[in-house]
Amino acid sequence: MLSNGGELDNPGDQDGNKDLTLRVQAAYIFGAGLTRQDLSLFAWRQEGERHFAGADRARTRAGLGFKYLKGPHRLAGSWLRGDGMIVAGLNPPFAGQAYAVGIDEKADGWYLEGGWRFQPKWEVDLRHGVLHLMTRHRMNTRIPQTTTLALQHFLRKDTRVSVNYEWRRGEVARPDAIANPVERANALAVPANLGDRVSVQLTWTY
């Protein structure tokens, strides 16, 4: 895939840079039906540049993963990594603040999830994900983790309702590397005040 690498809310090509994404996948299909059931393995890699702070910055993403779906059971997982320009979110994490951006950084993470359709219209799911952000410089490394328990109700073939409960926590990898005591206290305050989250989602396929 060749793409312009721009933001989703701005479909134009702002700087002429292009992203190249390659993906390879192999699957064993258990049987035909309305919903394909299979065991699949995949790998992908994306390379491109972003114009930031007056220069073009390299940006690479890659990952490996698998998916198993057969009968009432589902299991999936993936490992991902990033090199070059890494965006770590708002710093501090409040609306209107500037984004923390590393122009020569690394990140990696993984997730594992599973589901069980214990009734024709009911499914329970469990997912755990871990992300290591800004790992090149340990004083900047943050490790958010989320465990999600979900219950899904399939109203019709095209409509489902999901209720999710997320246990969220985070970690400052090396607080001792942050020399400024005020900055260290602020960094530790963010994961210490990270709360759980409940959400309800309606999905309608058309």
N, C-alpha and C positions, 0 to 999 in steps of 0.2 A: 504494500500500500504506500502511495505517495500522498502526503498531505501538507498543508501550508503551515501547520504548527501554531496557528493563531488561537485566541481564546474562543470559547464556545459562543459568548455573547457578541463577538465581533468576527463574522465569517470572512472578512477581507484579509488579504495578504499584506500585513503591515510592513514587513522588512524583506520580502523575497526569499527568506530561508524556507527550506523544505525539510520535512521529516520523512525518513524511509523506515518502514516497519516490515519486518519479515517474520513469518510464523509457519511452523511445520507441525502437523498433527497426525497421529495415527490412532485408529479406533477399531475395536472389535464390537460389532453390532450383534446383540443377543437376539433381536427379533423385530419384525416390523409392527407398526401400530400407529395410533394417533400421536403418541409421545415416544420418540426413539429412546431405546434403552441400550446402553453401551458402556464399555470401558475405554476411555480415551486418555492419551498422553500427549502433551504439547510443549513446545518451546517457542519463545518469541524474543525479538530484539528490536529496539527502536533507537535511531540515531538522528540527531538534528542539532540546530542551534537556536538560541533565543537572544534577541538584542536587548541588552540590559546594561545600564550604567555606561553608555557610550561605546559599547563594544559587543561583538557577537560571542556568546558564551556556549561552549559545547554542552550537550545534554544527551545522556545515554540511559536507556532503561532496558531491562531484560528480565526474563522469568522462565520458570519451569513449573509444570503443574499436571494434575490428573483429575479425572472425574469418573465416578462409578455410579451408574443408575440401573437398577434392576429390581423389578417388582416394587415392594413398598419401601425399599432402602435406597439411600443416596449418600455418597461420601465424596468429598472433593477437597483439594488442597493445592497450595501454590507457594513457591518461594520467589521473591522478587528482589532486584537490586537496582540502584541508581548511581550514576557517576556524573561528575561535572556540576551543572547548575542544579541546586536542590532548594526548593521552597518549603520552609518549615512552618508556615502559618503566621498568624498575627503575633507580634511580640511588642508589648504584652498582649495576651489573648483576649482583647476587648475590641468591640466595633470601633472603627475609625483609626486604629493604630496601624503602624507600618508593618509590612511583611518582613520576616527574617529570611534572608536569601544568602545562600552560600554559592559562590561562583566556581569553586573548585572543591567540592565536597563529595561525600559518599553516603549512601543509605541502603539498608536492606531490611527485609521483613518476610513474614510468612503467615499463612492462615490455614486452618483445618476446620472443616465443617461437615456435619452429617445431618440426615433427616430420616424420619420414620413415619410413613403413612399408616397409622395404626387403625384408621377407619377410612372408608372411601372418600369422605369429605373432610378429614382431619389429619393434620401432620404436625409433629413436634420436631424442632430443629435446635441444634447446638453448634455454636461457632466460637473459635478463639483465634485472635489475631494479635501479632506483635510487630512493632515497627521500630527500627533503630535509625534515628535521624541524626545527620551531621556527625558521622563517625570518624572523619579524618582528624578533627580537632576535638579531643575528649572533653574539654570544658564546655563545648557546645552540644554534646550528645544528649538527646532526650529519648526516652523509651516509653511511648504510650502503648498500653495493652487494653484489649476489650474482649470480654466474654459475653456472648449474647445467647439468651434462651428465647425461642420464638414458638408461638402456636399459630398455625394457619388453618383457616376454614375456607374450603372451596365451595362457594355458593353455587356457581355454575362452571361450565368449562372455560368461560372467558372472564370470570370474576372471582377474586379471593380477597380475604381480609386477614391481615397479619397483626399480631400483638407481640411486641418485642420488649424484653427487659435486658438492659446492657449494664454489666458491671465494668466500670471504667476506672483505670488507675494509670499512673505514670511514674517515671523515675528519672532523676537527674543522675547520669552515669558517674560523673566525677565532680561532686560539689567541692571537693578539696582543691580542684584546679581553678576554681573561680576565686581570684584573689580579693576582689572588692567585696566586703561583707554585706553591703546593701544589695548588690547584684546577686550574691549567693542566696540571701534571704528571699529575694523576689523570685528567683528560679525555683527554690524549694517550696514556695507558697503555692505555686500553680498546681503541681500534682497533689499536694496535701489537701487542696480544696476541690479536687475533681470529683464530681458527684455522679451517681448512677443516672440512667436515663430510661424512661418508658415512652414507647411510641406505638401508634396505631397507623397502619398503612392499608389503603385500598388500592388494588391493582385490577385494572380492567383492560383486557386485550381486545383489540378491534382490527 
